[in-house]
Amino acid sequence: MKTSTIIKLVLIFELALTVWFTEVARSQRIDVTDQDFEAVDAAVVAMFGRSYGVADVANIDVLASLIPPSTGWENPYSTLSNGLLFVAEKWPKEGETSRVFIGFYRAGQIIWRSDTVLVDWELGRPSINATMDMNNDGNVEIAIALYSGVKYDLALLWVFSYSGQTVSLINAVDGENRSTIVGTTAGEFDYVDVNGDGIKEIIGLYFETEESVDWTPIMYSWNGQLYGKWQPMPTPLPGGHFPRSQVNAIVRCKVAKLTYGFRFQYDVENRVTSRQWIDEFYLQCPTMNVSSATWPTNWFISSANSEIVGWAAIPPFGRFIRQGTRDTVFAYATNDSLVRVLPVITPYYLRGHNPSPADTITESNAWYQEMITNSATGLTVGSRGLPPPDPFGSIWFTDTLISYTTRSRALSWILNQSTSDKYTGIFTRVKEDLQQGDKASALARLDTVLLQVPLDSTAALLTSEAYALLRFNAEHLRTMIPLDPLPIQLSYFIGSVQPDWSVLLEWGTVSETNNYGFYVEKKRTNDPSWSEAPNSFVPGHGTTIEPHNYAFTDTDAPDGSWQYRLKQVDLDGTVHYIEPIAVLVSGTLLSYFDAAPQNDHAVLLEWGTVHERDNRGFDVQRKLSTETDYQSLRFVDGAGTTSEPQDYSHLDESAQSGTWHYRLVQHHLDGTEYPTEPLTVVIGAGTIISEFGAWVQFDRSVLLQWRTAQERDNKGFEVQKSEKPDSRYENVAFIDGYGTTDEEQKYEYIETNPQSGVWYYRLDQMDSDHSEHFTAPIALQIPQGNVELESFGAESSQQSAGKDVKLTWTTRREEKTVKFEIEVSKDDSLHFRPVAGSRVQAAGRSAAHRVYHFTHKKRQSGVWYYRLKLTQMPTRAGGKVVVRHSQTARATLR
């Protein structure tokens, strides 16, 4: 055979071998494409010739973002970003030793590469095994493994260190320049922190002889310069466990009151200074307390012991909480029908990702003991406590509230000592009141707590943990203190701020026994003692079984938080106190606050005032649901002092996709601030529901109306209802959508003869691909029905002083004490606004026809829509208020 022919055959064989290298490597990767392999291989061949072939290529950006992260793919300093890491090997000729090097390819060229290392050809194809900062030196270590089908499935590991500029070999070698880190092909290598010092050890499993059946683990450690088999070996914890407590994290808890229990939601943040990822999270909480739970993707809820509840990442697929990241999906709910619980201070346990062979123990007590001793621990809020004693000990419970206050201050859940002293003082006085039998004063002080806690929370003086402990436990104590029976049967006691800034107090009785009359007492919320309002005596009706209504107007109520109570006096001079009510008097009274997404994904904010006094203006603020702090968007000047209603608006055109919370902070000229409750707006759905409203009409039917600003592949809307806001919803009706349109669309559905009680309504908007989007639920109290409305109309008139709208309505029958109130809307909006001074007292308990009138004065030209709202007074103090609306009346002013 000619020499030229032999050379050609050798070249063909080399080319075939290069292709084989590439195909074998390519078949095992999910993060790179064929084009990636071919591009890197072409660059290697161009630089070193066809005697070199690419053995493995990895896209670390992709691998570091994929699950499982525990396989060792990390890019901690972004030095392996925007390119492809590869390992290449020279196919040796006869008598030569193969050489291997690693490199990095980006934008058509090899950016850097290591020196070549000598390898034994018998070990076969090298591959990239891991990338991470193994020795905590600020560099990324790149491990490549070489496998063989001979020598007991031998595998050798080479470890390179890349600083971002230079690359060097950092594993020990033997006399033949081979790596001393040995494992088996099947077992590969584990990278674990055996003694918890933040530096990983490498563990390889090895067959000592060809006849061996069991693997022998071999540990390779870092001696400050190289990885190798050094003495002394790092030592694990007793029982062979690796430390899992090297976590530096923050756990925050928010507690929400449900209809029948509480929901505890946890925000777990792994700090940058933490040495380990978090893969388990547990709380001291009996599992019998938990009725439902949520958890992150690829985690599961764990209840290996009846005294704890927790969550664990599913190995090896868990989305671990890495350093500098957080997860807020951990939550569980309780149900009072199962067991009565209240928020308490409870320990939590966080486990770092550092599993050891001993972690396979399954016996409950042994696992529990290892878990609580080998975890990072701290305190949070949960439902660990047993139910309060039966019978309930109110005096004992005040000691619990005092303890929660002092411990919250020690844990920095109460931000300063003066705030802590305030609540400690209140609870101490509550205890003294109860010891002296003064239940009314104790209840009044607890009302002070319930008013102050939200204000202090808004002012960032209380964290969400302290808020939950103080509010919900004080609320429970309040419900457990029964008042002595009154000689009168009270039907309602309410207070409201009037357009002239006075406070109107109204109450009613169903029956009275020897009732001489009532005095009105008041105090600022923070004041310790009550004072009698001047000229507040209202005579009673002695003994009667007929209902009676009473009222008193307090014209001296400066801005602030006030409490009012009734001192009822018998004919013999005996005094009884009626539970106090709270009234917030602000110089500026909001009548409405709405936030609606627009078809261009902007958000229109609109609000109005009944009256204003010393109003400097409104700070419009927003935040994403994932954020903690609100950001200011714009300051809107107020009207100063005026008794005329005012309307305001702001168009937020910078809202990106996501769930946003909007609020107003009203500023007085004296520097005081009053934030509103936030409104939630979802931006980014293909179909934008700009308005959604639900009302009970006078015929007891439920009217649902909604509008869309735009629709994209909108199949339609499923109308749903439920007896609980967080329970299963039943489908009531399906309303077809308009598919795709940029024009506003209006929808309506009426449910006739609904069952009485509290019901929650929502919309399930369905796309053509069957994806679903839910609105927030709207709660409706559906009454039995006791007022029949005959007519309701609006008539416009031109007066010398301006344009008026005269509203008239007629009732056929009234069975209970009710009040009427007018609401108005411009341009047919679903957001109706209360009309100042429009409240009208009904006659009550009348079967005859009655006609009522109200004039809405000085309206601008245009079309106005009016709605009649009926409020049925609660049957007892603190009871539910039933609200119903008539059909809308329309008036046109020219």
N, C-alpha and C positions, 0 to 999 in steps of 0.2 A: 504493500500500500504506500502511495506517495506521501511524503511529509506534509505537503499542503492539504491533502485530504484528511490526514490525522488532525491537523490544526483546526480544520473546519468542523470535524466531529467533536473535538473538545469544546470549541466555542458554542456549538449547538447544545452540547450537554450542559455547559455552564448556564446558558440561557434557559434551558428547561428546568434546571435546578432553581434558578432565581424565580421563575414563574411558580414553581411548586412551593417555595418558601412563602411567596405572597398569597397564594390561594389558601394554604393551610392557616396562616395568620388571619387572613380576611374572614374566614369562616367562623372565627371565634369572637368577633368584635361586633357590638351593636351600636357603637358610637361613631364609627367612621364608614365612609362609603367606598365603593370600588375606585372611584375617581381619586379619593384621598390616598389610597394605597398606591395607585399608579403614579400620582404626582410626587409623593415622597420617594418612591422607588426610582423614578426617573432622575430626581435630584441626586440620590446616592450614586447611581450608576454614572451620571455625568461627572461626579467629583472623584470617584474611586475606581471606576471601571466595572465590567460585568462580573468580575470575581466577587463582588459584594452584592448582597441581596437584603431587602428589608424583611425582617422577621416578625415585627409587630409594630403597630401604630395605634396610638390612643389619643382621643380628644378629651383632655382632662376637664375642660369647661363642661362638657356634656356629662361625663362620668361623675364629677363632683356634685352635680345637681340631681342625679338619678338616685333612686333607692335600689338597694340598701347602701347607706353611707358607710356601714361597718366593714365593707370590703376593702377599705384602705385607700379609696380615691379621694384625695383632698387637694385643694389648691389654696393653701392658707394665706399666701402672700401675693397671689395673682401673678406669680412669675411664670406660670405655665399657661397663661391665657392667650386666646386669639391665635392659636396655632396647633400643631400636632407634635406630640412627643413620640419618638420612634427608637427602636433598637435595630441595629443592622449587624450582619455577620458576614465574615469572609469565608467562602467555601474553600477549604484548604486543598492544595494539591498533595500528591503522595509525599509523605515525609514531613509535611508542614503541620503546624498547630493552628487551629482556627483562632480568629480574633473577633472580638465583639466590641461595639461602642454604642453609646446612646447619643441622641441629638434632638434638636428642636427645629421644626420646619414651619415657615410662615411666609405667605405672599410669594411663593415660587422659589424660595431659596432656603438653605440650611443656615439658621441664625447662629447656632452654636453646637458644638459636639464635644464629647469627652475624648480622652486618650483611649486607645484600644487596650483591652485586657485579654490575656491568653486564656483560652478555655479548651477543655478536652473535647475533641470532636464526638466522642461517644455520648456526650450529654445531650446532643441534639439541639433543637431549636430553642433560642431564648425568647422570653416574653416579659412584658412589663407586669410586675406583680403588685406594686403599691406606690403611691406618691403621698407623702405626708411629712410633717416636721416631727421626726421620731425622737430626736434628742433635745428638743426645745431650745434650739440655738438660733432661731430666726431664719434658717435656711430650709428649703424643701428637700427631703430625702427621696431618691428614686431607686426603688429596688427592682432588679430584674432577676428572674429565675431561669435556670437551665435544667431541662428535664431529660431523662433517658429511660429507655425501656429495659435497660440492663442494670446490673449492680444494685439489685433489690429496689428497683424504682427510685433511683437516686435523684435528688434535686439539690442544686447548689444555688445560693443567693448572693448576688453582688449588690452592694449598696453605694450609691453615689450621692454626694451632697452638692446642691446647686444654690448659689447665693444670689442669683440674678445676673451675675457677671462671670463667675468662674465655676467650674465643676471639677470635683475631685472624688477619688475612691476612698471610702471610709470603713471598709471591712478588712479584718485581718486575713492574710493569705498564708498558705503553707510554703514549704521549701520549693514546690513546683509552681508557685505563683497561682495556686488555685484557692478560691474562697474557702474559709474554714466553717462557713455557716451551711449546715447540711440538714436536709429534710427528706421527705418522701414526696413523690409525685401526687399521691392521693391526699396526703395530709396537708400539703403545701405549708404555709407559714402563718402564724398568728402574731399580731402586733398588739401587745398588752402592757399595761402599766402594773407590774407585779407588786411594787411596794408603795405606790401612790406618790412618787416624787415628781411626777409630770414627765418623766422620760420613759419611753416605751422600750420594752424588751422584745426580742424576737424569739418565738418558740417554734422549733421544728420537731416533727414527729419522725422517728427513725427506727428501722428494723436493725437490731444489733447483728443478727446473722441471717443468712438466707432462709433458714428453717424457722425463724421467729414468727409467731402468730400475732403478738401484741406489739404495738408501737411503744417506743421509749421516748418521752418528751425530753428535748434538749433545749436549755435556755442560753441565749446569747444576749449579752448586756453591753452597755456603753461604758467605757473606762475613761471617757473624757477626750479620747482621740479616735478610737476605732471600736467597731462592733466585733465582738468575738466571744469566746468561751473563757470568761475571766472569773477569778475567785477574789473575794467571796461573792457568791450568787445573791442577787436581791431576794429578800424573804417575804412571802405573802403573809396574810393574817392567819390567826389560828383557824384550823379547819381547811386550810388551803385556799381561802377566799382572797381575791384581789380587792384592794380598796376601791370602794365606789362612793366615797364621801367627799371627793375632791371637787366639789361643786360650789361655786359662789353665785348664788341666784337670789332673785327677789320674787316673792309670791304675793300677789295682790288678790283681794276677794271683794266681789260685789254681791250683795244679797237683795233679791227682789221678792216682795210679798205676792204670793199667788192666791187664788181664790180659796184653796184648801192646803196651804202650806207655804214653803219658801223655795226659791231657786238660788243656789250658790254657784257663782261663776268665778273661775280662777284664771288669772293672768300670770303665767310662769315665764320669767325673763332670766336667761342664762347670761351672766355678765361676761364681759370680754376677759376678765382676769380669772375666770373659771378654768380649771385644768381638764375638765371632762365634759362631754356631751351629756345631756339628760335623756334617759330612756325609760324611767319609771317615776311615778308621782303618787304618793299615798297620803291619806288623811286619817287621823283617829276619828272614826265615825262608824257606829254599828251599822252593818249592812241592812238591818231591818228598817232603818230610817229612810232608805233610798227608794223612791218610787220610779224614777226615770233618770237617765244620764245621757250626756253627749261627750264625744271624744274626737281627737284629730283623726285624719285619714291614716289608715294603717296602724292605728293603736286599738286597744280593746280595754274594756273595763275589767278590773281584776278584783276579786273578793276571795283571795286565798285564806283569809282569816276573818271571822265574824266581827272583829273589833275594828276593822279598817275598811275603807273604800279607796280605790285608786285606779290608775290607768298605767298601762305598760305598752311600749312599742312592740309590734309583732316582729319577732326576729325571723329572718334578717332584714325585713322590709320596712322597719319603722322609720318615720320621718323624725329623727332625733332632734332635740332642741340644742342646736350648736351654740358655741360662744358668740355673744353679740346678737342673738335672736330671741324671739319670744313666741309663745302660743297662748291663745286666749279661748280655746274651744272647750277646755275642761269644765264641766258643769254637772251638777246633779240636783234633783228636786225632791222635796219631801211631800208627804200627803198626810194631813191631819186625820184622815179616816183610817190610816194605818197606825200611826203613833204620833203623839203630840210632841213636837220639838221646837226649840227656839235657838236663835244664833248664840253660840258660845265661843270662847277662845279655845282653840284646839291645836295640837302639834301637827306638822306636816313633815314628810320625808321625801327627799329627792335623791334618786339613784343615778350616779354617773355611769356612762357606758364603759364598762370594763369587766365583762363577764369572765368568769373562771370556771374550770370544770366542776368545782364544788357548787356552783349556782344551779345545778340540776336537781338539788334536793327538793322533794315535793311534800314532805311531812309538814303539816300546817304550823305547828308550834316551833319546830326547828327553823323553818323559813322565816317566821315572824321575828324570832329572836335575832337571826342574822340580819334581817332587813332593818330593824330599828337601831342596831349597833353599827351597821355599815352603810349609813346614809347621811347626807347633809340634812339637818333638821332645823326647824324654826317654829314660829307660832303664826297662825292665821285664824280665820273665823270659819266655823263649820257647825254641824248639828250633833256633835258628839255627846252632849249632855243627856241624861235621862230626863223624862218628863218631870215638871215640878211636883212637889209632894201633894198628896191628896188626903185630907183637904188642903187647899192652897194656903200657904203661910205668907201673907202680904208683907209683914214686918221682916221676915227672913229674906224675902225677895228683894227688899230695898238694900239689904247688905250686899246681895249679889250685884246690884246695879252700882253701888259704891265701889265694889271690887273691880268691876269692868272699867269704871272710869279711871281709877288709879293705875291699873295695869295697862290701859290704852295709852295713858301718858308715858309710862315707862317704855312702851314699845313704839313711841313716836306716832301713834295713831291719832292722838290729840296733840296739836302742834305747839301749844304753849301752856305754861302752868296756870295762867289766869283763866283760860277756858276750862281746864280740868277742875280748878277750884270752884268755878261757877256751878258745874254739874254735881260735884261732890256736895256742895252746900245745899243745892235743891233737893237731892236725894236724902240728905241727912234730915232736912226739915220735913220731907214727906214721911220719913220714919217717925219723927216726933209727932206729927199730926195723927198718924195711925195709932200710936201708943196712947194718945189722948182721946181717940174716938172721933176726931174731926175729919170725917171722910171727905166732905166737900172741899176743904182746904187742900187735902192731899190730892184730890182729883184736879184741882185748879193748878197746883204746882206741876203735876204731870203734863197738863195741857201746855204749860210753859215750856217744858222740855220738848214736846212734840212740835212746838212752833220754832224753838231755837235751833234744834238739830238741823233742819234743812237750811236755815240761814247760815249757820256756822260751816256746814258742808260746802255751800256755794262759795263762801269766803275762804275756802281752803284751810279752815282751822281744824276740820275733822277729815280724816281719810274715810274711804268707803267702809273700812272695817269698824271704826268707831261709830260711824253713822248707823250701821246695822245693829251693833250691840246696844246702843243707847235708844235708838228709835223703837225697834221692834220689841225689846224687852220692857221698855217703859209703856209702850202701847198695850202689851199683854197685862202688865200690872194694873193699868187703868181699867181694863175690862173685868178684872177679877176683884175690884173693890165695889161691892154693891152699896147703893145709897138706901137710906131708910125710906120706907114707903111714904109718899106724900098724901096729904088730904085732898089733893086735886089730881085729876088724870090729865096730864099734859099731852097735847096732840102735836105741837111743834114749837120750836124756839129758834128763830133765825135772825141774822143781822146783815145789813147791806149798806154800802156807802152810797149816798144820794148825790145828784148833780151839784148841790150846793155844799158838798163835802161834809154834811152831817151824817150821822149814823142812825139809820132807822132800825129799831128793834121791834120784832113782831112775834107774838106767841098766842097760842090758843089752848083752850081746855075742852075736854069732852064732858067732864063732870066736875063739881066742886062740893066740898063739905066744909061748912063753917069758915069760908074763905073771906077774911077781912080785906085782903088786897096784896099788892106787890110793890116792892121797892126795887129799883135798878141799881146795882153796884158795879163798879168798873175799876180797872187798874191797868197800867202798862204791863206788858207781859213780864218784864224783868223785875217789877216791883214786888215786894213781899206781902204787902197788905192791900186790902180793898177799901174803897171809899164810896159813899153814896152819891149818885148823880143828883144834882140840885133839881128840886121840883119833879122828882121821878115817880112819886107815888101814884099808882093806878088802882082805883077801888075794885074789889072783887064782887062776886055775885052771891056771897053767902053759901047757901046750899042749893044746888041745881043739878039736873041731869041733862040740861040743854047745853050745846056747845057755845062757847063764847070766844071772841077774838079780841086781842089787846095789842096796843102799840105804844111806843115811846120813842121820841126823837132826841138824840144827844147832839146838841149844837156846839159842844165844846170837846172836840176830839182831834187834836193836832195829829200831824203825820206820825205814823209809827204802828207798832203791833199792840192791839188792845184786847183785853178780855172783859166780857160782860157776864153777869149772873143775876138771877132773880132771887130776891129774898121774899119768900111767901110767908105772910103772917096770918095766923088763925084768929078767930074772934076772941079767943082767950089769951092772945098774946104769944102763943107758941110760934117759934120761928123755924122755917125749913128753907134750905138752900137748894136751888135747882142748878144742875150741872152747868158750868160756864161754857160759853162759846167764844171763839176767837174771830176778830175782825181786823184785817190789815187796812189801815187808812193811809192811802198814798195820795199826795196832792194831784197826781196824774193817774187817772183810772182808764185802763185799756178796755175797749169794748170788743175787740177782736184782734187776732193775729193769725195770718194765713201764709202758707208757703206752697207754691204750685210750680211744678216743672213746666217748661215751655217746649215747643216742638224743636227748637234749636239747642236743647239741653241746657238752656239758661233756667234760672229759678227766680220767679217773681215773688217777692215778699211784700205783703200788704198788711197794714195794721191801722187801727183807729182808736181814738180816745173819746170818752164820754165828757170829760172835762180835764183841765190841766191847771196846775198851780206851781209856779216857780220851776217850770220844766225847761232845763237847759237843752235836752234832746235825748236821742236814742243812739246807742252804739250797736250797730248790726254786727253780729258775730256768727261764726260757723266753725265746725270741726268735722273731720271724718270720724266714723264710728270707731276706727282703730286708733284714733289719737286721744290724748288725755286733755290737752288744753285747747281752749277756744282762741281763734284768731279774729281780729277786728277787720271788717270789710269796709265800713263807712260810718261816719258819724252824721246823723240826720238831725238838724236843728229842730227843737220843739217850738211851741207857740207861747212859751212863758206862762202866763196866767190867763185862762179863758174859760168861760162856762159853755162855750159852743163846741159841738163835736168836731173833731179834726180827723183827716185821713192822711196816711203816709204810705210811701212805697219805695222799694229799692229793687232793681233788677241785677241779680248776680249773674254775670255772663262768663265767669271764670271757673265754674264748677265742672270738674272732670267726672268720669264715671265713678260710681261708688255710692255708699250710704252716708248722707250728710245730716248733721244736726245744726239747726239754726236757732238763735235766740236773740232777744233784745235786752240790753241793759239800759234802763232809764236813769238818767242823771238829773238830780236836783241841783239848783243853784247853790245849796249849802254843802254840796259834795257827796251827799248820800246817793246810793245806787240801789236799784231794784231789778234783778234779772228775772226774765220770764221763764216759764217751763219751755224746754226745747221742742221744736217741731222736727220731724224726720222726713227726709226726701230722698228717694232712690233715683239716681241718674244713670242712664246707660241702657235701659231696656229698649228693645226694638219698638215696642208699643208703649207709649207714655200715657199713663192715666193721670190727667192734670187735676181732676176733681173727683171725689167720691164722698157721697153723703147718704145717710140712712135716717129715716124719721118714722115715728109712730103717728098715724093720722087719727083724726077724731073718731073714725069708724073702726079703730083698732087695727086696721091694715098697716102693713109695713111698706113704706115707699123707699126704694133704693134708686138713686140717680148717680150717674157718673159720666165723665167726658174724657175723650182722648185728644191730645194735642197732635199726635201722629200715630200711625199704625204700620207695622212691618210684619207681613206674613201672619196676620192676626186671625186665627181660626175662630176665636170667640171668648166668652166669659162664662165660667161656671160660678153661679151664685151659691155660696155655702153659708151654713150656720152651725153654731155649736153652743152648748150650755156652759162651756169653759173656754177662755181665750187660748189656752195652750193644749186643748184636748182635740180629739178627732172631730173633723167637720163633716157634715152630711151635705150632699148636693141637693139644692132646692130647684134650680132651673138652669138651662143653658141658653145663652143669648149669642147669636151669631155675630161675628165681627165683620169688618169691611175689608179684610185682607191687607192690602198696602195702600195707604193714602196719607197725604200731608195736610188734609183739611180736617178741621175740628169735627168730631162726631159726638152725638149725644145718645145716651142709653137710659132706659128706665125699666124697672121691674117692680111689681106690686104683689106682695104676699098677703092673701086674704085669710082672715080667721086664724092668726098664729096663736100658739099656746101662750098663756100668760106666764110671766116670770122674766128673768134676765137672760137675754140671748145675744150672742156675738155673731155679727155678719161680716163677711169678707168676699172679695172677688179672686178667683183663680183665672188669670189671663193665660190662655193657651195659644202657643204658636202652631204653625202648620206642621212643624216637626215634632209636635207634642211636648215641647219644653214648656214649663209652667212658671208663672210669676205671680206671687200673692201680695195683695194689699194688706195693710195693717187692719186688724179687726175693729169694728165699731160696736160698742155695747149699747143695747136698747133695753129699757125696762118696759115691758108690755103689761098694761094694767088690765083689771077686770072690766072696766068701762062703767063710768057713772055720770058723764056729762054728754048730752046730745046737742051737737051744734046744728042749727037749722040753716044759717047762711053766714057768709063773710064776704064783704065787698069793699072796694076802694073807689072814691070819687074825687076827681081833681076840681079845684076851684081857684079863681084868680081874685086875690084880695089886694087891698091897697098896700098892705105891708109886705106883700110877696105872694108866692105860689104855695098853696096848701094842699094836702091830701087828707080827706076825711074818710076814716075807716069805721065801718059799722058791722056789728055781728049780733046774731040772735041765737039764744039757746032755748031748747024745748024743756030740758030738765036738768037740774043740778042737785046732786045728792050729798056732796061733801064740800068742805071749804076749798075753794080753788082761787087762783089768780091768773089773769091773762096778761100777756106781754107781747108787744109788737116787735118783729124783726124785719129788717129791710135789706134789699139787695139791688145793686145797679147792674144793668146789662145782663140780667138773667143768670147771675152767678149762683153756684150752689152754696156759697159762703154767705149766709145771712148775718147781719150785724144787729145787735140790740139797739133799740131806739130809746134814748135817754128819756126818763119820765113817763114811759108808756105802760107802766104796771097798773093794772086795774083790778080792784078787789071785787070778786063775784059775790052775789047775795048768799049763795049756799043753801042747800036743802030746800029747793023750790021746784015745784012741778009746773009752774006757770011759765009762759013765754017771757023772756027778759031781753031787752035791747041794750047794747053797750056801744059807746062812741069814743073815738080818740082822733085828734087832729095832729097830723105831722106837718109842722109849719115850715115855710120858707124853703121849699125844695127848689133845686135847679131844674131846668127844662130837661126833658128826656123821659124814658120809660123806667118806672120804678116798680119793683116787685116786693110785695108785703106778705108776711107769714104770721099767723096767729099762733102763739105758743101758750099752752095751758099748763100750769104747774099745780099739781095736786099736793097739798101739804102732807108731810110724812105723818104716819099714824102715831109716832112716838118720837121723842127727842133722839136725834141721831139716826132715824130711820131713812129709808130710801125715798128720794123725791121722784115722782113720776112726771115725765114731760111728754106732751103730745102736741102735734101741730096740725093745723087745718091745711086744706088745699091753698095754693098761693093765689093772692089777688093782685091785679095789675092796675096801675094808674099811669096815664100819659099827661105830662105837663108840657105845654107849648110856650 
